Amino acid sequence: MLNPPTFDALIVGAGPAGSHTALRLARAGHRVGLLDARSFPRAKPCGEFLSPACLPMLQELELLDPLIDAGAAQVRGMHIASPAHQTQGDYSPLGGYASSHGHGLGVRREVLDTLAVEAAGKHPGIRLLLGWRAEQPLRAEDGRVCGLTARDPEGHSAPLRARFLIAADGLHSRIARELGWSRPASTPPRFAIVARFDEVPERQMAGLHVLGRDYFAACPIDGGSYTANLVVDRAQMRGGQHGLRALFQERLQEAPVLARVLGDRKPSEALLACGPLRSRTRRTTGPGAALVGDACGFVDPMTGEGLYYAMRGAALLAPAVDCALRAPTQEARALRRYVRARRLEFGPRYALARLLQRGLRQPGLPDRVVGMLQRSPRVQALLLGLTGDYLPPSALLRPSVWRAAGQPST
Ligand SMILES: Cc1cc2nc3c(=O)[nH]c(=O)nc-3n(C[C@H](O)[C@H](O)[C@H](O)COP(=O)(O)OP(=O)(O)OC[C@H]3O[C@@H](n4cnc5c(N)ncnc54)[C@H](O)[C@@H]3O)c2cc1C
């Protein structure tokens, strides 16, 4: 059994939120433990679309070039289709706002996550603990979190002590639940089925194909492959690969634009299913601990922004934890700054995502909205900028942005 070391920061979950936080804290000079129940590469159900605003964060951590070398597909814009209408737009600059690279990326999670974990493993300040399952937070007598118990790869439970605990353990975070920070979600339980297809000719555009209240999201990825995920209510879900494939195929008939892109190709791998796609938390920080990424709560992946939230969340949390570790008396204030920054940055985006979800449930509305986007390039450009994450929601208050959105892009 590993002799339990002491960490400045112990991070549960080595997905994008955890590995990015680990790299940022280790760069700031802290001793970091990065723990994950799985070994990498590991499968993770995802649409595999990285919005344009993820690219500078990847670049900052020296993860962008390796992704491009691994063949990540450049995603120039998005195709939006409903049964009666379709439209498409690029991630163009808008009223002084532009994405740094002018495009997003599509890359399989086995590549994206493994590259980040490998970079973490090479950093002398990070101790990787793969195959370790986190169980319960440890608390000091005053209630402060001071590490956790985890099961090592041989199944032995060990206490891992740390000055600060970060839960980046994803959707339905066990650590958030054990801390008593989860709360019941009120949205209907939705489920996703994710499929990959090889040798798909569409190489430039992500796609959102709305079918009434359900939808497909799709994206070209590395290796000439293509990921498409179908999101439906729980009642539609069927068991086993056969049931999942049958449901996917049936619903594909309602998405003629995507059906044309996929032709008669069959999924090249086993389909992945996951859900329910909902979780909420009542708080994201407390003495000695914080949540980041999907552990903070989950918004339906329709607008493909979860990876941005995970990476940007890491960029907001790391300086707060750095400050707390250097000046413990400043911890509460630093964590309040993190909570406020998250609220300012993600609050309006979550609200937009919820609005889109609610709109989907109104019969006929998705068709009317896509029709309106088709007729109004201005609104479409704004939506692409917002969901591409390079246009801050506050930009909608600027008349110059609305004026620019009305002009044809050069
Ligand atoms: C169907 C679907 C499609 C999506 N499509 C997109 C998209 O196209 N673009 C986009 O930006 N976002 C998308 N998302 C959202 C995106 O996948 C997530 O927001 C993102 O993965 C969050 O990263 P994370 O690091 O917080 O969590 P994760 O990536 O889930 O990582 C959490 C890690 O924690 C580990 N873990 C969990 N519990 C424990 C434990 N007890 N002990 C140790 N380790 C543990 C897990 O093994 C995992 O490696 C999609 C999500 C779904 C479900």
The ligand as an ORCA input file, in Angstrom:
! r2SCAN-3c Opt
* xyz 0 1
  C     -23.567     13.160    -23.868
  C     -22.681     14.319    -23.541
  C     -22.170     15.109    -24.556
  C     -21.347     16.182    -24.262
  N     -20.835     16.909    -25.278
  C     -20.011     17.945    -25.024
  C     -19.371     18.653    -26.081
  O     -19.495     18.310    -27.259
  N     -18.589     19.707    -25.751
  C     -18.412     20.109    -24.463
  O     -17.712     21.101    -24.223
  N     -18.970     19.411    -23.434
  C     -19.740     18.346    -23.681
  N     -20.268     17.618    -22.650
  C     -19.921     17.991    -21.274
  C     -18.510     17.519    -20.917
  O     -18.354     16.160    -21.233
  C     -18.258     17.734    -19.430
  O     -18.716     19.022    -19.074
  C     -16.786     17.604    -19.076
  O     -16.345     16.283    -19.280
  C     -16.567     17.985    -17.604
  O     -15.248     17.727    -17.228
  P     -14.904     17.352    -15.724
  O     -13.411     17.276    -15.660
  O     -15.629     18.231    -14.794
  O     -15.537     15.889    -15.497
  P     -15.195     14.515    -16.214
  O     -14.623     14.736    -17.538
  O     -16.443     13.707    -16.102
  O     -14.073     13.858    -15.285
  C     -14.373     13.412    -13.985
  C     -13.340     12.362    -13.585
  O     -13.556     12.032    -12.209
  C     -13.312     10.640    -12.027
  N     -14.049     10.236    -10.820
  C     -15.385     10.252    -10.621
  N     -15.667      9.805     -9.366
  C     -14.467      9.487     -8.796
  C     -14.093      8.980     -7.530
  N     -15.013      8.700     -6.569
  N     -12.791      8.765     -7.270
  C     -11.853      9.051     -8.212
  N     -12.154      9.531     -9.442
  C     -13.444      9.746     -9.720
  C     -13.835     10.017    -13.301
  O     -13.224      8.751    -13.525
  C     -13.454     11.057    -14.351
  O     -12.212     10.748    -14.967
  C     -21.066     16.513    -22.914
  C     -21.571     15.715    -21.889
  C     -22.363     14.624    -22.186
  C     -22.882     13.772    -21.081
*
